[in-house]
């Protein structure tokens, strides 16, 4: 049983490794953020798998990692427009962004 | 018997994980990758959680695993919406 769970955990971490290809190659910022989100999920899966083998306290760690994975994406969206969460209905996105090179500038 | 079920569920979970990652790498468009990422990986996490839950000794651990999976589902739902909105704005240049 332990060997099998270790094998599955290694498999999950291999998928995490492949996801880094998307981080490196990803044309857009959203692609890189997705790969970061995948690393969160894969980390949670690996921790859940380790729990029966090592110590069941790993479940609490997995819970926290799942939470931080979600908050990382919120941080990513907030970086683009500080007021709206990238809300399409927002009148003028990034209006309050002092950055003159903002994408809404009519160049 | 329970060990057999654990073997099966964690194996299926791994298959879905691999499918999600292959989808993340192979899909042409940002939005289709989001599908692969949030749906397949969470299903994989769900099966892995189910497999491990069978091994749990106390009910607290089973409840903790259920909470982890529920949070992962909620997080994936909202995260994919946020990322998709950001990508949409980037693409439409609005």
N, CA and C atoms of all chains as a GROMACS GRO file, in nm:
protein
  603
    1UNK      N    1   0.084  -0.122   0.000
    1UNK     CA    2   0.000   0.000   0.000
    1UNK      C    3   0.087   0.126   0.000
    2UNK      N    4   0.186   0.129   0.090
    2UNK     CA    5   0.270   0.248   0.095
    2UNK      C    6   0.342   0.269  -0.037
    3UNK      N    7   0.388   0.158  -0.095
    3UNK     CA    8   0.460   0.171  -0.223
    3UNK      C    9   0.368   0.229  -0.328
    4UNK      N   10   0.242   0.182  -0.329
    4UNK     CA   11   0.149   0.231  -0.432
    4UNK      C   12   0.122   0.380  -0.412
    5UNK      N   13   0.097   0.418  -0.287
    5UNK     CA   14   0.067   0.560  -0.263
    5UNK      C   15   0.188   0.646  -0.298
    6UNK      N   16   0.308   0.596  -0.269
    6UNK     CA   17   0.427   0.673  -0.306
    6UNK      C   18   0.435   0.686  -0.457
    7UNK      N   19   0.404   0.577  -0.527
    7UNK     CA   20   0.410   0.583  -0.673
    7UNK      C   21   0.313   0.684  -0.728
    8UNK      N   22   0.190   0.685  -0.673
    8UNK     CA   23   0.091   0.782  -0.724
    8UNK      C   24   0.137   0.924  -0.691
    9UNK      N   25   0.196   0.942  -0.571
    9UNK     CA   26   0.242   1.078  -0.535
    9UNK      C   27   0.352   1.122  -0.630
   10UNK      N   28   0.443   1.029  -0.666
   10UNK     CA   29   0.549   1.065  -0.760
   10UNK      C   30   0.488   1.099  -0.895
   11UNK      N   31   0.383   1.023  -0.935
   11UNK     CA   32   0.317   1.053  -1.062
   11UNK      C   33   0.257   1.191  -1.062
   12UNK      N   34   0.193   1.226  -0.952
   12UNK     CA   35   0.132   1.359  -0.942
   12UNK      C   36   0.238   1.467  -0.952
   13UNK      N   37   0.352   1.443  -0.886
   13UNK     CA   38   0.458   1.545  -0.891
   13UNK      C   39   0.519   1.551  -1.031
   14UNK      N   40   0.517   1.439  -1.103
   14UNK     CA   41   0.565   1.446  -1.242
   14UNK      C   42   0.473   1.534  -1.324
   15UNK      N   43   0.341   1.521  -1.302
   15UNK     CA   44   0.251   1.609  -1.379
   15UNK      C   45   0.279   1.755  -1.343
   16UNK      N   46   0.315   1.778  -1.215
   16UNK     CA   47   0.350   1.915  -1.175
   16UNK      C   48   0.473   1.961  -1.253
   17UNK      N   49   0.566   1.869  -1.271
   17UNK     CA   50   0.687   1.906  -1.347
   17UNK      C   51   0.653   1.942  -1.490
   18UNK      N   52   0.562   1.863  -1.550
   18UNK     CA   53   0.525   1.895  -1.690
   18UNK      C   54   0.453   2.029  -1.694
   19UNK      N   55   0.379   2.061  -1.587
   19UNK     CA   56   0.306   2.188  -1.589
   19UNK      C   57   0.405   2.304  -1.595
   20UNK      N   58   0.526   2.283  -1.545
   20UNK     CA   59   0.624   2.392  -1.550
   20UNK      C   60   0.660   2.425  -1.694
   21UNK      N   61   0.641   2.328  -1.784
   21UNK     CA   62   0.665   2.359  -1.926
   21UNK      C   63   0.571   2.471  -1.969
   22UNK      N   64   0.448   2.463  -1.918
   22UNK     CA   65   0.352   2.568  -1.954
   22UNK      C   66   0.395   2.699  -1.892
   23UNK      N   67   0.453   2.696  -1.775
   23UNK     CA   68   0.500   2.821  -1.714
   23UNK      C   69   0.609   2.881  -1.803
   24UNK      N   70   0.699   2.799  -1.851
   24UNK     CA   71   0.811   2.850  -1.930
   24UNK      C   72   0.763   2.896  -2.067
   25UNK      N   73   0.673   2.812  -2.125
   25UNK     CA   74   0.637   2.839  -2.264
   25UNK      C   75   0.520   2.935  -2.275
   26UNK      N   76   0.434   2.934  -2.175
   26UNK     CA   77   0.304   3.000  -2.180
   26UNK      C   78   0.308   3.136  -2.245
   27UNK      N   79   0.235   3.159  -2.359
   27UNK     CA   80   0.244   3.290  -2.422
   27UNK      C   81   0.194   3.401  -2.332
   28UNK      N   82   0.081   3.376  -2.262
   28UNK     CA   83   0.020   3.486  -2.188
   28UNK      C   84   0.042   3.473  -2.038
   29UNK      N   85   0.004   3.577  -1.967
   29UNK     CA   86   0.020   3.572  -1.821
   29UNK      C   87  -0.078   3.472  -1.763
   30UNK      N   88  -0.196   3.463  -1.830
   30UNK     CA   89  -0.299   3.375  -1.775
   30UNK      C   90  -0.250   3.230  -1.777
   31UNK      N   91  -0.171   3.194  -1.882
   31UNK     CA   92  -0.124   3.056  -1.888
   31UNK      C   93  -0.029   3.027  -1.773
   32UNK      N   94   0.056   3.123  -1.744
   32UNK     CA   95   0.150   3.097  -1.634
   32UNK      C   96   0.074   3.089  -1.501
   33UNK      N   97  -0.032   3.170  -1.492
   33UNK     CA   98  -0.107   3.166  -1.366
   33UNK      C   99  -0.177   3.032  -1.352
   34UNK      N  100  -0.223   2.978  -1.467
   34UNK     CA  101  -0.291   2.848  -1.461
   34UNK      C  102  -0.196   2.742  -1.413
   35UNK      N  103  -0.071   2.747  -1.463
   35UNK     CA  104   0.024   2.644  -1.421
   35UNK      C  105   0.053   2.657  -1.272
   36UNK      N  106   0.055   2.782  -1.223
   36UNK     CA  107   0.076   2.799  -1.079
   36UNK      C  108  -0.043   2.741  -1.003
   37UNK      N  109  -0.162   2.758  -1.059
   37UNK     CA  110  -0.280   2.702  -0.995
   37UNK      C  111  -0.271   2.550  -0.994
   38UNK      N  112  -0.222   2.493  -1.105
   38UNK     CA  113  -0.207   2.347  -1.112
   38UNK      C  114  -0.108   2.301  -1.006
   39UNK      N  115   0.000   2.377  -0.986
   39UNK     CA  116   0.099   2.332  -0.886
   39UNK      C  117   0.034   2.330  -0.748
   40UNK      N  118  -0.060   2.426  -0.724
   40UNK     CA  119  -0.130   2.421  -0.596
   40UNK      C  120  -0.210   2.293  -0.583
   41UNK      N  121  -0.287   2.262  -0.688
   41UNK     CA  122  -0.371   2.141  -0.680
   41UNK      C  123  -0.286   2.017  -0.669
   42UNK      N  124  -0.177   2.010  -0.747
   42UNK     CA  125  -0.092   1.890  -0.742
   42UNK      C  126  -0.027   1.878  -0.606
   43UNK      N  127   0.009   1.993  -0.547
   43UNK     CA  128   0.068   1.988  -0.414
   43UNK      C  129  -0.031   1.933  -0.312
   44UNK      N  130  -0.157   1.978  -0.326
   44UNK     CA  131  -0.258   1.929  -0.232
   44UNK      C  132  -0.274   1.778  -0.249
   45UNK      N  133  -0.277   1.732  -0.376
   45UNK     CA  134  -0.295   1.588  -0.399
   45UNK      C  135  -0.178   1.510  -0.340
   46UNK      N  136  -0.057   1.562  -0.360
   46UNK     CA  137   0.060   1.490  -0.307
   46UNK      C  138   0.055   1.483  -0.155
   47UNK      N  139   0.013   1.595  -0.093
   47UNK     CA  140   0.007   1.596   0.054
   47UNK      C  141  -0.099   1.499   0.105
   48UNK      N  142  -0.215   1.498   0.035
   48UNK     CA  143  -0.320   1.407   0.078
   48UNK      C  144  -0.271   1.263   0.066
   49UNK      N  145  -0.192   1.236  -0.038
   49UNK     CA  146  -0.141   1.100  -0.055
   49UNK      C  147  -0.040   1.066   0.054
   50UNK      N  148   0.037   1.166   0.097
   50UNK     CA  149   0.140   1.137   0.198
   50UNK      C  150   0.079   1.116   0.336
   51UNK      N  151  -0.043   1.169   0.355
   51UNK     CA  152  -0.100   1.166   0.490
   51UNK      C  153  -0.107   1.024   0.547
   52UNK      N  154  -0.166   0.924   0.474
   52UNK     CA  155  -0.173   0.792   0.539
   52UNK      C  156  -0.036   0.729   0.563
   53UNK      N  157   0.065   0.772   0.484
   53UNK     CA  158   0.195   0.708   0.499
   53UNK      C  159   0.272   0.768   0.616
   54UNK      N  160   0.284   0.901   0.613
   54UNK     CA  161   0.369   0.963   0.714
   54UNK      C  162   0.288   0.997   0.837
   55UNK      N  163   0.211   1.106   0.824
   55UNK     CA  164   0.143   1.156   0.945
   55UNK      C  165   0.015   1.224   0.898
   56UNK      N  166  -0.095   1.197   0.969
   56UNK     CA  167  -0.223   1.252   0.922
   56UNK      C  168  -0.230   1.403   0.937
   57UNK      N  169  -0.130   1.463   1.004
   57UNK     CA  170  -0.131   1.610   1.014
   57UNK      C  171  -0.108   1.674   0.878
   58UNK      N  172  -0.062   1.594   0.780
   58UNK     CA  173  -0.036   1.653   0.647
   58UNK      C  174  -0.166   1.704   0.586
   59UNK      N  175  -0.280   1.655   0.639
   59UNK     CA  176  -0.408   1.702   0.582
   59UNK      C  177  -0.426   1.850   0.611
   60UNK      N  178  -0.383   1.895   0.729
   60UNK     CA  179  -0.399   2.037   0.760
   60UNK      C  180  -0.313   2.120   0.665
   61UNK      N  181  -0.195   2.069   0.636
   61UNK     CA  182  -0.107   2.142   0.544
   61UNK      C  183  -0.173   2.149   0.406
   62UNK      N  184  -0.236   2.037   0.366
   62UNK     CA  185  -0.300   2.036   0.233
   62UNK      C  186  -0.414   2.137   0.229
   63UNK      N  187  -0.485   2.148   0.340
   63UNK     CA  188  -0.596   2.244   0.344
   63UNK      C  189  -0.544   2.385   0.325
   64UNK      N  190  -0.432   2.416   0.393
   64UNK     CA  191  -0.377   2.552   0.381
   64UNK      C  192  -0.327   2.578   0.240
   65UNK      N  193  -0.264   2.475   0.182
   65UNK     CA  194  -0.211   2.494   0.046
   65UNK      C  195  -0.325   2.520  -0.051
   66UNK      N  196  -0.437   2.449  -0.033
   66UNK     CA  197  -0.552   2.471  -0.122
   66UNK      C  198  -0.601   2.616  -0.106
   67UNK      N  199  -0.600   2.665   0.018
   67UNK     CA  200  -0.645   2.802   0.040
   67UNK      C  201  -0.550   2.902  -0.027
   68UNK      N  202  -0.420   2.880  -0.009
   68UNK     CA  203  -0.325   2.976  -0.066
   68UNK      C  204  -0.328   2.973  -0.218
   69UNK      N  205  -0.358   2.854  -0.276
   69UNK     CA  206  -0.368   2.847  -0.421
   69UNK      C  207  -0.475   2.939  -0.473
   70UNK      N  208  -0.587   2.945  -0.400
   70UNK     CA  209  -0.697   3.031  -0.444
   70UNK      C  210  -0.657   3.177  -0.430
   71UNK      N  211  -0.592   3.208  -0.317
   71UNK     CA  212  -0.559   3.350  -0.295
   71UNK      C  213  -0.455   3.399  -0.393
   72UNK      N  214  -0.370   3.307  -0.440
   72UNK     CA  215  -0.268   3.350  -0.537
   72UNK      C  216  -0.335   3.402  -0.662
   73UNK      N  217  -0.442   3.333  -0.706
   73UNK     CA  218  -0.508   3.378  -0.828
   73UNK      C  219  -0.575   3.513  -0.806
   74UNK      N  220  -0.629   3.534  -0.685
   74UNK     CA  221  -0.691   3.664  -0.658
   74UNK      C  222  -0.585   3.772  -0.668
   75UNK      N  223  -0.466   3.743  -0.614
   75UNK     CA  224  -0.355   3.840  -0.622
   75UNK      C  225  -0.319   3.869  -0.766
   76UNK      N  226  -0.323   3.765  -0.848
   76UNK     CA  227  -0.287   3.784  -0.989
   76UNK      C  228  -0.385   3.878  -1.055
   77UNK      N  229  -0.515   3.857  -1.030
   77UNK     CA  230  -0.614   3.941  -1.099
   77UNK      C  231  -0.608   4.082  -1.044
   78UNK      N  232  -0.586   4.092  -0.912
   78UNK     CA  233  -0.583   4.227  -0.853
   78UNK      C  234  -0.463   4.306  -0.906
   79UNK      N  235  -0.361   4.236  -0.952
   79UNK     CA  236  -0.243   4.310  -0.999
   79UNK      C  237  -0.276   4.389  -1.125
   80UNK      N  238  -0.374   4.337  -1.203
   80UNK     CA  239  -0.400   4.408  -1.329
   80UNK      C  240  -0.488   4.530  -1.303
   81UNK      N  241  -0.600   4.509  -1.229
   81UNK     CA  242  -0.682   4.628  -1.204
   81UNK      C  243  -0.716   4.630  -1.056
   82UNK      N  244  -0.666   4.730  -0.987
   82UNK     CA  245  -0.670   4.724  -0.840
   82UNK      C  246  -0.813   4.733  -0.789
   83UNK      N  247  -0.903   4.796  -0.864
   83UNK     CA  248  -1.039   4.808  -0.807
   83UNK      C  249  -1.122   4.687  -0.847
   84UNK      N  250  -1.151   4.672  -0.978
   84UNK     CA  251  -1.237   4.559  -1.015
   84UNK      C  252  -1.157   4.430  -1.020
   85UNK      N  253  -1.218   4.317  -0.992
   85UNK     CA  254  -1.149   4.188  -1.002
   85UNK      C  255  -1.144   4.148  -1.148
   86UNK      N  256  -1.098   4.235  -1.238
   86UNK     CA  257  -1.101   4.204  -1.381
   86UNK      C  258  -1.244   4.192  -1.427
   87UNK      N  259  -1.330   4.280  -1.371
   87UNK     CA  260  -1.474   4.268  -1.397
   87UNK      C  261  -1.507   4.333  -1.530
   88UNK      N  262  -1.556   4.256  -1.630
   88UNK     CA  263  -1.580   4.318  -1.761
   88UNK      C  264  -1.684   4.430  -1.755
   89UNK      N  265  -1.776   4.423  -1.654
   89UNK     CA  266  -1.878   4.528  -1.651
   89UNK      C  267  -1.821   4.660  -1.598
   90UNK      N  268  -1.698   4.655  -1.550
   90UNK     CA  269  -1.641   4.777  -1.491
   90UNK      C  270  -1.629   4.884  -1.599
   91UNK      N  271  -1.664   5.007  -1.568
   91UNK     CA  272  -1.674   5.112  -1.671
   91UNK      C  273  -1.537   5.133  -1.736
   92UNK      N  274  -1.440   5.172  -1.656
   92UNK     CA  275  -1.310   5.198  -1.719
   92UNK      C  276  -1.207   5.121  -1.637
   93UNK      N  277  -1.166   5.010  -1.690
   93UNK     CA  278  -1.079   4.922  -1.613
   93UNK      C  279  -0.944   4.987  -1.593
   94UNK      N  280  -0.897   4.985  -1.473
   94UNK     CA  281  -0.764   5.039  -1.447
   94UNK      C  282  -0.764   5.190  -1.451
   95UNK      N  283  -0.886   5.250  -1.436
   95UNK     CA  284  -0.888   5.398  -1.445
   95UNK      C  285  -0.802   5.456  -1.334
   96UNK      N  286  -0.805   5.390  -1.218
   96UNK     CA  287  -0.731   5.450  -1.106
   96UNK      C  288  -0.587   5.401  -1.102
   97UNK      N  289  -0.549   5.328  -1.208
   97UNK     CA  290  -0.411   5.280  -1.206
   97UNK      C  291  -0.320   5.394  -1.246
   98UNK      N  292  -0.233   5.441  -1.160
   98UNK     CA  293  -0.150   5.558  -1.193
   98UNK      C  294  -0.056   5.530  -1.310
   99UNK      N  295  -0.038   5.401  -1.340
   99UNK     CA  296   0.063   5.367  -1.438
   99UNK      C  297   0.024   5.423  -1.574
  100UNK      N  298   0.099   5.521  -1.633
  100UNK     CA  299   0.060   5.580  -1.762
  100UNK      C  300   0.063   5.475  -1.874
  101UNK      N  301   0.144   5.374  -1.861
  101UNK     CA  302   0.152   5.278  -1.973
  101UNK      C  303   0.041   5.173  -1.958
  102UNK      N  304  -0.069   5.215  -1.895
  102UNK     CA  305  -0.179   5.119  -1.876
  102UNK      C  306  -0.240   5.084  -2.010
  103UNK      N  307  -0.293   4.963  -2.019
  103UNK     CA  308  -0.338   4.916  -2.151
  103UNK      C  309  -0.458   4.996  -2.199
  104UNK      N  310  -0.524   5.071  -2.110
  104UNK     CA  311  -0.639   5.145  -2.159
  104UNK      C  312  -0.599   5.279  -2.220
  105UNK      N  313  -0.474   5.313  -2.205
  105UNK     CA  314  -0.433   5.443  -2.259
  105UNK      C  315  -0.453   5.442  -2.410
  106UNK      N  316  -0.511   5.552  -2.464
  106UNK     CA  317  -0.537   5.554  -2.609
  106UNK      C  318  -0.410   5.592  -2.681
  107UNK      N  319  -0.332   5.488  -2.709
  107UNK     CA  320  -0.206   5.523  -2.780
  107UNK      C  321  -0.227   5.522  -2.930
  108UNK      N  322  -1.014  -0.571   0.087
  108UNK     CA  323  -1.114  -0.518  -0.006
  108UNK      C  324  -1.102  -0.364  -0.014
  109UNK      N  325  -1.086  -0.306   0.106
  109UNK     CA  326  -1.074  -0.160   0.108
  109UNK      C  327  -0.945  -0.119   0.039
  110UNK      N  328  -0.839  -0.197   0.061
  110UNK     CA  329  -0.713  -0.162  -0.006
  110UNK      C  330  -0.730  -0.166  -0.156
  111UNK      N  331  -0.806  -0.267  -0.202
  111UNK     CA  332  -0.828  -0.276  -0.348
  111UNK      C  333  -0.896  -0.149  -0.398
  112UNK      N  334  -0.995  -0.102  -0.321
  112UNK     CA  335  -1.068   0.019  -0.363
  112UNK      C  336  -0.973   0.138  -0.363
  113UNK      N  337  -0.885   0.142  -0.263
  113UNK     CA  338  -0.790   0.254  -0.259
  113UNK      C  339  -0.699   0.252  -0.380
  114UNK      N  340  -0.649   0.132  -0.412
  114UNK     CA  341  -0.566   0.121  -0.532
  114UNK      C  342  -0.641   0.177  -0.653
  115UNK      N  343  -0.767   0.134  -0.668
  115UNK     CA  344  -0.841   0.171  -0.789
  115UNK      C  345  -0.863   0.323  -0.793
  116UNK      N  346  -0.910   0.379  -0.681
  116UNK     CA  347  -0.946   0.521  -0.682
  116UNK      C  348  -0.823   0.609  -0.702
  117UNK      N  349  -0.713   0.578  -0.632
  117UNK     CA  350  -0.595   0.663  -0.650
  117UNK      C  351  -0.541   0.650  -0.792
  118UNK      N  352  -0.554   0.527  -0.849
  118UNK     CA  353  -0.508   0.511  -0.988
  118UNK      C  354  -0.590   0.595  -1.083
  119UNK      N  355  -0.723   0.593  -1.064
  119UNK     CA  356  -0.809   0.673  -1.151
  119UNK      C  357  -0.777   0.821  -1.131
  120UNK      N  358  -0.754   0.859  -1.006
  120UNK     CA  359  -0.721   1.000  -0.978
  120UNK      C  360  -0.596   1.041  -1.052
  121UNK      N  361  -0.496   0.953  -1.052
  121UNK     CA  362  -0.372   0.986  -1.122
  121UNK      C  363  -0.396   1.000  -1.271
  122UNK      N  364  -0.482   0.911  -1.326
  122UNK     CA  365  -0.511   0.920  -1.469
  122UNK      C  366  -0.572   1.056  -1.501
  123UNK      N  367  -0.666   1.100  -1.419
  123UNK     CA  368  -0.729   1.231  -1.446
  123UNK      C  369  -0.628   1.344  -1.430
  124UNK      N  370  -0.538   1.328  -1.334
  124UNK     CA  371  -0.436   1.432  -1.317
  124UNK      C  372  -0.350   1.444  -1.442
  125UNK      N  373  -0.308   1.327  -1.493
  125UNK     CA  374  -0.224   1.329  -1.613
  125UNK      C  375  -0.303   1.389  -1.728
  126UNK      N  376  -0.433   1.351  -1.737
  126UNK     CA  377  -0.514   1.404  -1.846
  126UNK      C  378  -0.523   1.556  -1.836
  127UNK      N  379  -0.542   1.607  -1.714
  127UNK     CA  380  -0.553   1.752  -1.697
  127UNK      C  381  -0.425   1.822  -1.738
  128UNK      N  382  -0.312   1.761  -1.703
  128UNK     CA  383  -0.185   1.828  -1.735
  128UNK      C  384  -0.156   1.821  -1.884
  129UNK      N  385  -0.188   1.707  -1.943
  129UNK     CA  386  -0.167   1.696  -2.089
  129UNK      C  387  -0.257   1.798  -2.157
  130UNK      N  388  -0.381   1.812  -2.106
  130UNK     CA  389  -0.470   1.913  -2.163
  130UNK      C  390  -0.414   2.052  -2.148
  131UNK      N  391  -0.354   2.079  -2.032
  131UNK     CA  392  -0.297   2.212  -2.008
  131UNK      C  393  -0.185   2.241  -2.107
  132UNK      N  394  -0.112   2.136  -2.144
  132UNK     CA  395   0.003   2.159  -2.234
  132UNK      C  396  -0.039   2.162  -2.380
  133UNK      N  397  -0.142   2.082  -2.413
  133UNK     CA  398  -0.169   2.061  -2.555
  133UNK      C  399  -0.276   2.153  -2.611
  134UNK      N  400  -0.364   2.205  -2.530
  134UNK     CA  401  -0.479   2.278  -2.584
  134UNK      C  402  -0.434   2.410  -2.645
  135UNK      N  403  -0.498   2.450  -2.756
  135UNK     CA  404  -0.449   2.567  -2.830
  135UNK      C  405  -0.482   2.699  -2.764
  136UNK      N  406  -0.596   2.704  -2.690
  136UNK     CA  407  -0.647   2.834  -2.650
  136UNK      C  408  -0.643   2.848  -2.498
  137UNK      N  409  -0.636   2.972  -2.449
  137UNK     CA  410  -0.625   2.994  -2.304
  137UNK      C  411  -0.747   2.934  -2.236
  138UNK      N  412  -0.864   2.960  -2.298
  138UNK     CA  413  -0.986   2.921  -2.227
  138UNK      C  414  -1.004   2.770  -2.227
  139UNK      N  415  -0.963   2.703  -2.335
  139UNK     CA  416  -0.977   2.556  -2.333
  139UNK      C  417  -0.879   2.498  -2.231
  140UNK      N  418  -0.766   2.563  -2.214
  140UNK     CA  419  -0.672   2.511  -2.112
  140UNK      C  420  -0.733   2.524  -1.974
  141UNK      N  421  -0.808   2.630  -1.955
  141UNK     CA  422  -0.872   2.647  -1.824
  141UNK      C  423  -0.965   2.531  -1.794
  142UNK      N  424  -1.037   2.489  -1.901
  142UNK     CA  425  -1.125   2.373  -1.880
  142UNK      C  426  -1.044   2.254  -1.832
  143UNK      N  427  -0.936   2.227  -1.907
  143UNK     CA  428  -0.859   2.108  -1.873
  143UNK      C  429  -0.808   2.119  -1.731
  144UNK      N  430  -0.761   2.239  -1.698
  144UNK     CA  431  -0.696   2.255  -1.567
  144UNK      C  432  -0.796   2.235  -1.455
  145UNK      N  433  -0.903   2.315  -1.455
  145UNK     CA  434  -0.988   2.314  -1.336
  145UNK      C  435  -1.070   2.187  -1.327
  146UNK      N  436  -1.118   2.134  -1.440
  146UNK     CA  437  -1.209   2.019  -1.427
  146UNK      C  438  -1.134   1.891  -1.407
  147UNK      N  439  -1.038   1.863  -1.494
  147UNK     CA  440  -0.976   1.731  -1.486
  147UNK      C  441  -0.897   1.716  -1.358
  148UNK      N  442  -0.826   1.823  -1.318
  148UNK     CA  443  -0.740   1.808  -1.201
  148UNK      C  444  -0.822   1.794  -1.075
  149UNK      N  445  -0.934   1.865  -1.071
  149UNK     CA  446  -1.013   1.853  -0.949
  149UNK      C  447  -1.080   1.718  -0.939
  150UNK      N  448  -1.116   1.664  -1.055
  150UNK     CA  449  -1.171   1.528  -1.052
  150UNK      C  450  -1.064   1.430  -1.004
  151UNK      N  451  -0.942   1.451  -1.054
  151UNK     CA  452  -0.833   1.365  -1.010
  151UNK      C  453  -0.810   1.379  -0.860
  152UNK      N  454  -0.816   1.503  -0.812
  152UNK     CA  455  -0.798   1.526  -0.668
  152UNK      C  456  -0.911   1.460  -0.592
  153UNK      N  457  -1.032   1.465  -0.649
  153UNK     CA  458  -1.146   1.403  -0.582
  153UNK      C  459  -1.128   1.254  -0.568
  154UNK      N  460  -1.082   1.187  -0.675
  154UNK     CA  461  -1.063   1.042  -0.667
  154UNK      C  462  -0.950   1.008  -0.571
  155UNK      N  463  -0.842   1.087  -0.575
  155UNK     CA  464  -0.731   1.059  -0.483
  155UNK      C  465  -0.779   1.077  -0.339
  156UNK      N  466  -0.858   1.184  -0.317
  156UNK     CA  467  -0.908   1.208  -0.181
  156UNK      C  468  -0.997   1.092  -0.137
  157UNK      N  469  -1.079   1.043  -0.231
  157UNK     CA  470  -1.167   0.931  -0.196
  157UNK      C  471  -1.084   0.808  -0.161
  158UNK      N  472  -0.980   0.784  -0.242
  158UNK     CA  473  -0.896   0.668  -0.214
  158UNK      C  474  -0.830   0.677  -0.078
  159UNK      N  475  -0.781   0.796  -0.045
  159UNK     CA  476  -0.712   0.812   0.084
  159UNK      C  477  -0.812   0.810   0.198
  160UNK      N  478  -0.934   0.860   0.171
  160UNK     CA  479  -1.033   0.863   0.278
  160UNK      C  480  -1.065   0.721   0.325
  161UNK      N  481  -1.053   0.623   0.233
  161UNK     CA  482  -1.080   0.485   0.273
  161UNK      C  483  -0.975   0.437   0.373
  162UNK      N  484  -0.858   0.500   0.369
  162UNK     CA  485  -0.750   0.455   0.459
  162UNK      C  486  -0.758   0.526   0.593
  163UNK      N  487  -0.846   0.624   0.606
  163UNK     CA  488  -0.843   0.707   0.728
  163UNK      C  489  -0.883   0.623   0.848
  164UNK      N  490  -0.822   0.654   0.965
  164UNK     CA  491  -0.858   0.579   1.086
  164UNK      C  492  -0.977   0.644   1.156
  165UNK      N  493  -0.972   0.780   1.165
  165UNK     CA  494  -1.081   0.844   1.242
  165UNK      C  495  -1.170   0.923   1.148
  166UNK      N  496  -1.290   0.955   1.196
  166UNK     CA  497  -1.384   1.030   1.112
  166UNK      C  498  -1.337   1.172   1.089
  167UNK      N  499  -1.254   1.224   1.183
  167UNK     CA  500  -1.206   1.360   1.164
  167UNK      C  501  -1.122   1.369   1.036
  168UNK      N  502  -1.044   1.263   1.010
  168UNK     CA  503  -0.961   1.271   0.889
  168UNK      C  504  -1.046   1.267   0.764
  169UNK      N  505  -1.152   1.183   0.768
  169UNK     CA  506  -1.240   1.178   0.650
  169UNK      C  507  -1.305   1.314   0.629
  170UNK      N  508  -1.348   1.377   0.739
  170UNK     CA  509  -1.412   1.510   0.727
  170UNK      C  510  -1.310   1.610   0.674
  171UNK      N  511  -1.185   1.602   0.720
  171UNK     CA  512  -1.083   1.696   0.674
  171UNK      C  513  -1.059   1.679   0.525
  172UNK      N  514  -1.057   1.554   0.480
  172UNK     CA  515  -1.033   1.531   0.336
  172UNK      C  516  -1.150   1.588   0.256
  173UNK      N  517  -1.273   1.570   0.308
  173UNK     CA  518  -1.388   1.622   0.236
  173UNK      C  519  -1.382   1.775   0.230
  174UNK      N  520  -1.338   1.838   0.338
  174UNK     CA  521  -1.329   1.985   0.340
  174UNK      C  522  -1.223   2.030   0.240
  175UNK      N  523  -1.111   1.956   0.234
  175UNK     CA  524  -1.004   1.993   0.140
  175UNK      C  525  -1.057   1.989  -0.002
  176UNK      N  526  -1.128   1.881  -0.036
  176UNK     CA  527  -1.176   1.870  -0.173
  176UNK      C  528  -1.281   1.978  -0.203
  177UNK      N  529  -1.369   2.006  -0.104
  177UNK     CA  530  -1.470   2.110  -0.128
  177UNK      C  531  -1.402   2.245  -0.151
  178UNK      N  532  -1.299   2.275  -0.071
  178UNK     CA  533  -1.229   2.402  -0.089
  178UNK      C  534  -1.160   2.406  -0.225
  179UNK      N  535  -1.103   2.291  -0.265
  179UNK     CA  536  -1.035   2.288  -0.396
  179UNK      C  537  -1.135   2.314  -0.507
  180UNK      N  538  -1.255   2.256  -0.493
  180UNK     CA  539  -1.357   2.278  -0.597
  180UNK      C  540  -1.397   2.425  -0.602
  181UNK      N  541  -1.424   2.481  -0.484
  181UNK     CA  542  -1.465   2.622  -0.480
  181UNK      C  543  -1.354   2.710  -0.538
  182UNK      N  544  -1.231   2.680  -0.497
  182UNK     CA  545  -1.120   2.762  -0.544
  182UNK      C  546  -1.108   2.752  -0.695
  183UNK      N  547  -1.121   2.630  -0.749
  183UNK     CA  548  -1.104   2.614  -0.893
  183UNK      C  549  -1.212   2.690  -0.968
  184UNK      N  550  -1.336   2.685  -0.916
  184UNK     CA  551  -1.444   2.756  -0.984
  184UNK      C  552  -1.416   2.904  -0.992
  185UNK      N  553  -1.385   2.965  -0.877
  185UNK     CA  554  -1.366   3.109  -0.879
  185UNK      C  555  -1.238   3.147  -0.954
  186UNK      N  556  -1.133   3.067  -0.935
  186UNK     CA  557  -1.006   3.102  -0.999
  186UNK      C  558  -1.021   3.100  -1.150
  187UNK      N  559  -1.092   2.997  -1.201
  187UNK     CA  560  -1.101   2.992  -1.347
  187UNK      C  561  -1.181   3.111  -1.398
  188UNK      N  562  -1.284   3.154  -1.322
  188UNK     CA  563  -1.358   3.274  -1.365
  188UNK      C  564  -1.267   3.395  -1.369
  189UNK      N  565  -1.188   3.412  -1.263
  189UNK     CA  566  -1.102   3.532  -1.256
  189UNK      C  567  -1.000   3.531  -1.368
  190UNK      N  568  -0.936   3.416  -1.387
  190UNK     CA  569  -0.831   3.411  -1.490
  190UNK      C  570  -0.893   3.430  -1.627
  191UNK      N  571  -1.012   3.371  -1.648
  191UNK     CA  572  -1.076   3.385  -1.780
  191UNK      C  573  -1.112   3.531  -1.805
  192UNK      N  574  -1.159   3.602  -1.702
  192UNK     CA  575  -1.192   3.744  -1.722
  192UNK      C  576  -1.067   3.822  -1.759
  193UNK      N  577  -0.958   3.791  -1.689
  193UNK     CA  578  -0.835   3.865  -1.715
  193UNK      C  579  -0.787   3.838  -1.856
  194UNK      N  580  -0.796   3.710  -1.897
  194UNK     CA  581  -0.751   3.677  -2.032
  194UNK      C  582  -0.843   3.741  -2.135
  195UNK      N  583  -0.974   3.748  -2.101
  195UNK     CA  584  -1.069   3.807  -2.197
  195UNK      C  585  -1.036   3.954  -2.218
  196UNK      N  586  -1.007   4.024  -2.108
  196UNK     CA  587  -0.976   4.166  -2.120
  196UNK      C  588  -0.849   4.184  -2.200
  197UNK      N  589  -0.751   4.096  -2.174
  197UNK     CA  590  -0.625   4.106  -2.247
  197UNK      C  591  -0.649   4.087  -2.395
  198UNK      N  592  -0.736   3.989  -2.428
  198UNK     CA  593  -0.752   3.957  -2.569
  198UNK      C  594  -0.832   4.066  -2.638
  199UNK      N  595  -0.939   4.116  -2.571
  199UNK     CA  596  -1.022   4.214  -2.638
  199UNK      C  597  -0.960   4.353  -2.630
  200UNK      N  598  -0.858   4.366  -2.545
  200UNK     CA  599  -0.791   4.495  -2.539
  200UNK      C  600  -0.881   4.604  -2.487
  201UNK      N  601  -0.981   4.562  -2.404
  201UNK     CA  602  -1.069   4.671  -2.356
  201UNK      C  603  -1.019   4.720  -2.221
   0.00000   0.00000   0.00000
